[in-house]
Amino acid sequence: MELMAIKAWLRRLAPGWALSAYHWAMSWLAVLAFGWPARQLSIIGVTGTKGKTSTASMLWHILEQAGYTTGLISTAVFAVAKESWLNDLKMTMPGRATMQKLLRRMVRAGCAHAVVETSSEGLAQWRHVGLPYGVAVFTNLAPEHIRAHGSFKAYRAAKARLFQFIARHHGAAVINLDDAEANYFIQSSGQHVWGYTFRDANQFSLERVLSAELEVATVAEVRFKVVGVNIALPVGGEFNAENALAATVAALALGVPLEKSAAALATYRGTPGRLEFVQTKPFAVVVDYAHTVESLEAVYKTLRSKSKLIAVLGSCGGGRDKQKREPLGNLAGSYAENVIITDEDPYDENSRAIMESVAAGARAAGKREGENLWIVEDRRAAIHQALTLAHPGDTVVITGKGAEQWLMQAGGKKIPWDDRKVVREELENLG
């Protein structure tokens, strides 16, 4: 029996409390084995359903530009000071030993801070053990990973662990006041709560509230003003204004003036696989990680304002959030002129069944198979077809994987993959 199958079998048999105790104990063993490196770092946690990778990346960039040697652990990228590389683990928070090894490496490099994208599954499995968080950032919350946690309530509670830690250790919580779950996380966070908002700040009585005014949000840039300071970001999408504001307020909580954050963000070039333009002319090709209904709609809205869309998408397998599959297809069918449904990460589920679920949503939006809707199981072939359909001025948008480095298939099989690399290869093949 393969190791992954054995692990899955043990997870099904073991009671929840035993699994939790096991994760907790193994995490502490890893912490002690590596000499508890996080005690020598200022740890900033970033959590939320969407935006946390970009927010963490922006905060790392701000701190580095402000003169603080900083490490980064995120879904897309790992960084130690000026050195960065893609996260090829297919995990937001690395496993226990890898996490501690990275933190030890940061200490050796002289890092003062570590920005850690902190996932709900990582929190549920105690991967945050030994990390003395001083600042925690909440970006937003929407239904996601429901199968892993059992319910939305349990998913929310897992994320709240980070803020309960902040409350116990008198750290600072940075909360998105525009999110419907803001009050829940405020109540979990203790006395030192900093809020940020693009809306009405008067309803909240917190240690500090920073209200921003959005001025420009296009495909190419966003500009907003906060406390009289103009911030211009050379990456597009209104959601990136929200991410930049979160990073700016977190940096302020760490003592970085708004003016320094503004100067740093003016040089920010984006996060790999997040609204990443692989090509702009004669037609644009964009790769994005969006895999939830909310994030996919935000990407489509941003790109649709400029051109006709050709959408390539799928949905993850392994039983993950099956309820989102038809809505994802419906969004693609509503926003894009042409829709190509393909494989994403089927794991042990039937690939065709997943794709048919997504396609059902596109059909409900009026798409007709063979006319403006296609199911192409091979992801490379799907990308190739999308590129052949594109005309000057169009935008091909490929979602679901971003800069991930693997396609996950049955039996734990991993196929090396990078949507961006495949796009470049297929563009070259087209001549």
NORFENGI-V266971 format. One record per residue. N is the residue number from 1. RES is the residue in three letters. D_CENTER is the distance of its C-alpha to the mean C-alpha in Angstrom with 1 decimal. Layout:
BEGIN
n->N res->RES d_center->D_CENTER
n->N res->RES d_center->D_CENTER
END
This chain:
BEGIN
n->1 res->MET d_center->33.3
n->2 res->GLU d_center->30.0
n->3 res->LEU d_center->28.1
n->4 res->MET d_center->25.0
n->5 res->ALA d_center->27.6
n->6 res->ILE d_center->29.3
n->7 res->LYS d_center->26.3
n->8 res->ALA d_center->25.5
n->9 res->TRP d_center->29.2
n->10 res->LEU d_center->29.2
n->11 res->ARG d_center->26.2
n->12 res->ARG d_center->28.1
n->13 res->LEU d_center->31.3
n->14 res->ALA d_center->30.3
n->15 res->PRO d_center->30.2
n->16 res->GLY d_center->27.0
n->17 res->TRP d_center->28.6
n->18 res->ALA d_center->29.6
n->19 res->LEU d_center->26.2
n->20 res->SER d_center->24.8
n->21 res->ALA d_center->27.8
n->22 res->TYR d_center->27.3
n->23 res->HIS d_center->23.6
n->24 res->TRP d_center->24.8
n->25 res->ALA d_center->27.8
n->26 res->MET d_center->26.2
n->27 res->SER d_center->23.5
n->28 res->TRP d_center->26.5
n->29 res->LEU d_center->28.3
n->30 res->ALA d_center->25.6
n->31 res->VAL d_center->25.5
n->32 res->LEU d_center->29.3
n->33 res->ALA d_center->29.6
n->34 res->PHE d_center->27.7
n->35 res->GLY d_center->29.6
n->36 res->TRP d_center->27.0
n->37 res->PRO d_center->25.4
n->38 res->ALA d_center->23.0
n->39 res->ARG d_center->26.2
n->40 res->GLN d_center->26.7
n->41 res->LEU d_center->23.3
n->42 res->SER d_center->21.9
n->43 res->ILE d_center->18.6
n->44 res->ILE d_center->15.9
n->45 res->GLY d_center->13.3
n->46 res->VAL d_center->10.1
n->47 res->THR d_center->9.1
n->48 res->GLY d_center->8.3
n->49 res->THR d_center->7.3
n->50 res->LYS d_center->5.3
n->51 res->GLY d_center->5.3
n->52 res->LYS d_center->5.1
n->53 res->THR d_center->4.2
n->54 res->SER d_center->6.7
n->55 res->THR d_center->8.7
n->56 res->ALA d_center->9.2
n->57 res->SER d_center->10.2
n->58 res->MET d_center->12.4
n->59 res->LEU d_center->14.0
n->60 res->TRP d_center->14.8
n->61 res->HIS d_center->16.4
n->62 res->ILE d_center->18.3
n->63 res->LEU d_center->19.7
n->64 res->GLU d_center->20.7
n->65 res->GLN d_center->22.4
n->66 res->ALA d_center->24.0
n->67 res->GLY d_center->25.7
n->68 res->TYR d_center->23.8
n->69 res->THR d_center->23.1
n->70 res->THR d_center->19.6
n->71 res->GLY d_center->17.4
n->72 res->LEU d_center->13.6
n->73 res->ILE d_center->11.8
n->74 res->SER d_center->8.1
n->75 res->THR d_center->6.3
n->76 res->ALA d_center->7.8
n->77 res->VAL d_center->10.8
n->78 res->PHE d_center->13.5
n->79 res->ALA d_center->16.0
n->80 res->VAL d_center->19.4
n->81 res->ALA d_center->21.1
n->82 res->LYS d_center->21.4
n->83 res->GLU d_center->20.6
n->84 res->SER d_center->17.2
n->85 res->TRP d_center->16.3
n->86 res->LEU d_center->13.6
n->87 res->ASN d_center->12.2
n->88 res->ASP d_center->14.3
n->89 res->LEU d_center->14.3
n->90 res->LYS d_center->12.0
n->91 res->MET d_center->10.9
n->92 res->THR d_center->8.3
n->93 res->MET d_center->11.5
n->94 res->PRO d_center->14.4
n->95 res->GLY d_center->17.6
n->96 res->ARG d_center->20.2
n->97 res->ALA d_center->22.3
n->98 res->THR d_center->19.6
n->99 res->MET d_center->18.0
n->100 res->GLN d_center->21.4
n->101 res->LYS d_center->22.4
n->102 res->LEU d_center->19.6
n->103 res->LEU d_center->20.6
n->104 res->ARG d_center->24.2
n->105 res->ARG d_center->23.6
n->106 res->MET d_center->22.2
n->107 res->VAL d_center->25.3
n->108 res->ARG d_center->27.6
n->109 res->ALA d_center->26.1
n->110 res->GLY d_center->27.0
n->111 res->CYS d_center->23.5
n->112 res->ALA d_center->23.9
n->113 res->HIS d_center->20.4
n->114 res->ALA d_center->17.3
n->115 res->VAL d_center->13.8
n->116 res->VAL d_center->12.1
n->117 res->GLU d_center->8.5
n->118 res->THR d_center->10.2
n->119 res->SER d_center->9.4
n->120 res->SER d_center->12.1
n->121 res->GLU d_center->13.4
n->122 res->GLY d_center->13.8
n->123 res->LEU d_center->15.6
n->124 res->ALA d_center->17.7
n->125 res->GLN d_center->18.7
n->126 res->TRP d_center->19.7
n->127 res->ARG d_center->17.6
n->128 res->HIS d_center->17.6
n->129 res->VAL d_center->21.4
n->130 res->GLY d_center->23.2
n->131 res->LEU d_center->20.5
n->132 res->PRO d_center->22.4
n->133 res->TYR d_center->19.7
n->134 res->GLY d_center->21.3
n->135 res->VAL d_center->18.6
n->136 res->ALA d_center->15.8
n->137 res->VAL d_center->13.4
n->138 res->PHE d_center->12.6
n->139 res->THR d_center->10.5
n->140 res->ASN d_center->11.3
n->141 res->LEU d_center->12.1
n->142 res->ALA d_center->12.8
n->143 res->PRO d_center->14.2
n->144 res->GLU d_center->11.9
n->145 res->HIS d_center->13.0
n->146 res->ILE d_center->16.5
n->147 res->ARG d_center->18.3
n->148 res->ALA d_center->17.1
n->149 res->HIS d_center->18.0
n->150 res->GLY d_center->20.9
n->151 res->SER d_center->20.3
n->152 res->PHE d_center->18.2
n->153 res->LYS d_center->20.4
n->154 res->ALA d_center->19.7
n->155 res->TYR d_center->15.9
n->156 res->ARG d_center->16.4
n->157 res->ALA d_center->18.9
n->158 res->ALA d_center->16.8
n->159 res->LYS d_center->14.4
n->160 res->ALA d_center->17.6
n->161 res->ARG d_center->18.9
n->162 res->LEU d_center->17.1
n->163 res->PHE d_center->18.9
n->164 res->GLN d_center->22.1
n->165 res->PHE d_center->22.1
n->166 res->ILE d_center->21.8
n->167 res->ALA d_center->24.7
n->168 res->ARG d_center->26.9
n->169 res->HIS d_center->26.5
n->170 res->HIS d_center->26.9
n->171 res->GLY d_center->23.6
n->172 res->ALA d_center->21.9
n->173 res->ALA d_center->19.3
n->174 res->VAL d_center->17.5
n->175 res->ILE d_center->16.9
n->176 res->ASN d_center->15.8
n->177 res->LEU d_center->19.3
n->178 res->ASP d_center->18.5
n->179 res->ASP d_center->16.6
n->180 res->ALA d_center->19.0
n->181 res->GLU d_center->18.2
n->182 res->ALA d_center->18.9
n->183 res->ASN d_center->22.3
n->184 res->TYR d_center->21.3
n->185 res->PHE d_center->19.1
n->186 res->ILE d_center->21.9
n->187 res->GLN d_center->24.4
n->188 res->SER d_center->22.6
n->189 res->SER d_center->22.3
n->190 res->GLY d_center->25.9
n->191 res->GLN d_center->27.8
n->192 res->HIS d_center->25.6
n->193 res->VAL d_center->23.1
n->194 res->TRP d_center->21.9
n->195 res->GLY d_center->20.8
n->196 res->TYR d_center->19.4
n->197 res->THR d_center->20.0
n->198 res->PHE d_center->20.8
n->199 res->ARG d_center->23.3
n->200 res->ASP d_center->26.1
n->201 res->ALA d_center->26.0
n->202 res->ASN d_center->29.5
n->203 res->GLN d_center->28.8
n->204 res->PHE d_center->27.2
n->205 res->SER d_center->29.3
n->206 res->LEU d_center->27.1
n->207 res->GLU d_center->27.8
n->208 res->ARG d_center->26.3
n->209 res->VAL d_center->24.7
n->210 res->LEU d_center->23.6
n->211 res->SER d_center->23.9
n->212 res->ALA d_center->22.7
n->213 res->GLU d_center->24.1
n->214 res->LEU d_center->22.2
n->215 res->GLU d_center->24.6
n->216 res->VAL d_center->23.0
n->217 res->ALA d_center->19.9
n->218 res->THR d_center->20.5
n->219 res->VAL d_center->18.9
n->220 res->ALA d_center->19.9
n->221 res->GLU d_center->19.5
n->222 res->VAL d_center->19.0
n->223 res->ARG d_center->21.6
n->224 res->PHE d_center->22.1
n->225 res->LYS d_center->24.6
n->226 res->VAL d_center->24.2
n->227 res->VAL d_center->27.5
n->228 res->GLY d_center->29.3
n->229 res->VAL d_center->27.0
n->230 res->ASN d_center->25.7
n->231 res->ILE d_center->22.3
n->232 res->ALA d_center->21.6
n->233 res->LEU d_center->18.5
n->234 res->PRO d_center->19.2
n->235 res->VAL d_center->16.0
n->236 res->GLY d_center->16.1
n->237 res->GLY d_center->14.7
n->238 res->GLU d_center->15.5
n->239 res->PHE d_center->11.9
n->240 res->ASN d_center->11.9
n->241 res->ALA d_center->15.0
n->242 res->GLU d_center->13.4
n->243 res->ASN d_center->10.8
n->244 res->ALA d_center->13.9
n->245 res->LEU d_center->16.0
n->246 res->ALA d_center->14.0
n->247 res->ALA d_center->14.1
n->248 res->THR d_center->17.7
n->249 res->VAL d_center->18.8
n->250 res->ALA d_center->17.3
n->251 res->ALA d_center->19.2
n->252 res->LEU d_center->22.2
n->253 res->ALA d_center->22.2
n->254 res->LEU d_center->22.5
n->255 res->GLY d_center->25.4
n->256 res->VAL d_center->24.1
n->257 res->PRO d_center->26.0
n->258 res->LEU d_center->24.3
n->259 res->GLU d_center->26.3
n->260 res->LYS d_center->24.9
n->261 res->SER d_center->21.3
n->262 res->ALA d_center->22.4
n->263 res->ALA d_center->24.1
n->264 res->ALA d_center->21.1
n->265 res->LEU d_center->18.7
n->266 res->ALA d_center->21.4
n->267 res->THR d_center->20.9
n->268 res->TYR d_center->17.1
n->269 res->ARG d_center->16.6
n->270 res->GLY d_center->12.9
n->271 res->THR d_center->10.0
n->272 res->PRO d_center->10.8
n->273 res->GLY d_center->9.8
n->274 res->ARG d_center->8.4
n->275 res->LEU d_center->11.6
n->276 res->GLU d_center->13.6
n->277 res->PHE d_center->17.3
n->278 res->VAL d_center->19.0
n->279 res->GLN d_center->22.2
n->280 res->THR d_center->23.5
n->281 res->LYS d_center->27.2
n->282 res->PRO d_center->29.2
n->283 res->PHE d_center->26.2
n->284 res->ALA d_center->22.5
n->285 res->VAL d_center->20.0
n->286 res->VAL d_center->16.3
n->287 res->VAL d_center->13.5
n->288 res->ASP d_center->10.1
n->289 res->TYR d_center->7.3
n->290 res->ALA d_center->8.1
n->291 res->HIS d_center->9.4
n->292 res->THR d_center->10.3
n->293 res->VAL d_center->13.4
n->294 res->GLU d_center->12.2
n->295 res->SER d_center->9.5
n->296 res->LEU d_center->12.0
n->297 res->GLU d_center->14.8
n->298 res->ALA d_center->13.4
n->299 res->VAL d_center->13.1
n->300 res->TYR d_center->16.6
n->301 res->LYS d_center->18.1
n->302 res->THR d_center->17.3
n->303 res->LEU d_center->18.7
n->304 res->ARG d_center->21.5
n->305 res->SER d_center->23.2
n->306 res->LYS d_center->24.3
n->307 res->SER d_center->25.3
n->308 res->LYS d_center->25.7
n->309 res->LEU d_center->22.7
n->310 res->ILE d_center->22.8
n->311 res->ALA d_center->19.9
n->312 res->VAL d_center->19.0
n->313 res->LEU d_center->16.8
n->314 res->GLY d_center->17.1
n->315 res->SER d_center->15.7
n->316 res->CYS d_center->15.0
n->317 res->GLY d_center->18.1
n->318 res->GLY d_center->19.3
n->319 res->GLY d_center->19.9
n->320 res->ARG d_center->16.3
n->321 res->ASP d_center->16.2
n->322 res->LYS d_center->19.2
n->323 res->GLN d_center->19.7
n->324 res->LYS d_center->16.9
n->325 res->ARG d_center->18.5
n->326 res->GLU d_center->21.3
n->327 res->PRO d_center->19.4
n->328 res->LEU d_center->17.0
n->329 res->GLY d_center->20.3
n->330 res->ASN d_center->22.0
n->331 res->LEU d_center->19.5
n->332 res->ALA d_center->19.9
n->333 res->GLY d_center->23.6
n->334 res->SER d_center->23.8
n->335 res->TYR d_center->22.1
n->336 res->ALA d_center->23.0
n->337 res->GLU d_center->26.6
n->338 res->ASN d_center->26.0
n->339 res->VAL d_center->23.6
n->340 res->ILE d_center->23.2
n->341 res->ILE d_center->21.9
n->342 res->THR d_center->21.1
n->343 res->ASP d_center->20.0
n->344 res->GLU d_center->16.4
n->345 res->ASP d_center->16.4
n->346 res->PRO d_center->19.5
n->347 res->TYR d_center->20.2
n->348 res->ASP d_center->23.5
n->349 res->GLU d_center->23.5
n->350 res->ASN d_center->25.7
n->351 res->SER d_center->23.9
n->352 res->ARG d_center->26.3
n->353 res->ALA d_center->25.9
n->354 res->ILE d_center->22.2
n->355 res->MET d_center->22.8
n->356 res->GLU d_center->25.7
n->357 res->SER d_center->23.8
n->358 res->VAL d_center->21.4
n->359 res->ALA d_center->24.5
n->360 res->ALA d_center->26.3
n->361 res->GLY d_center->23.9
n->362 res->ALA d_center->24.6
n->363 res->ARG d_center->28.3
n->364 res->ALA d_center->28.3
n->365 res->ALA d_center->27.1
n->366 res->GLY d_center->30.2
n->367 res->LYS d_center->29.2
n->368 res->ARG d_center->31.9
n->369 res->GLU d_center->31.5
n->370 res->GLY d_center->33.1
n->371 res->GLU d_center->33.2
n->372 res->ASN d_center->29.7
n->373 res->LEU d_center->27.8
n->374 res->TRP d_center->27.7
n->375 res->ILE d_center->26.4
n->376 res->VAL d_center->26.1
n->377 res->GLU d_center->25.1
n->378 res->ASP d_center->24.8
n->379 res->ARG d_center->21.5
n->380 res->ARG d_center->23.4
n->381 res->ALA d_center->26.2
n->382 res->ALA d_center->23.9
n->383 res->ILE d_center->22.4
n->384 res->HIS d_center->26.0
n->385 res->GLN d_center->27.3
n->386 res->ALA d_center->24.8
n->387 res->LEU d_center->25.9
n->388 res->THR d_center->29.5
n->389 res->LEU d_center->29.1
n->390 res->ALA d_center->27.8
n->391 res->HIS d_center->30.4
n->392 res->PRO d_center->30.5
n->393 res->GLY d_center->28.3
n->394 res->ASP d_center->26.0
n->395 res->THR d_center->22.3
n->396 res->VAL d_center->20.9
n->397 res->VAL d_center->17.2
n->398 res->ILE d_center->15.7
n->399 res->THR d_center->12.6
n->400 res->GLY d_center->10.9
n->401 res->LYS d_center->10.5
n->402 res->GLY d_center->9.6
n->403 res->ALA d_center->11.0
n->404 res->GLU d_center->11.3
n->405 res->GLN d_center->14.9
n->406 res->TRP d_center->16.3
n->407 res->LEU d_center->17.5
n->408 res->MET d_center->18.1
n->409 res->GLN d_center->21.5
n->410 res->ALA d_center->24.2
n->411 res->GLY d_center->25.6
n->412 res->GLY d_center->22.6
n->413 res->LYS d_center->23.4
n->414 res->LYS d_center->20.8
n->415 res->ILE d_center->21.5
n->416 res->PRO d_center->20.4
n->417 res->TRP d_center->18.3
n->418 res->ASP d_center->16.5
n->419 res->ASP d_center->16.3
n->420 res->ARG d_center->17.1
n->421 res->LYS d_center->20.0
n->422 res->VAL d_center->21.3
n->423 res->VAL d_center->21.3
n->424 res->ARG d_center->23.3
n->425 res->GLU d_center->25.7
n->426 res->GLU d_center->26.3
n->427 res->LEU d_center->27.0
n->428 res->GLU d_center->29.4
n->429 res->ASN d_center->31.1
n->430 res->LEU d_center->31.6
n->431 res->GLY d_center->33.5
END
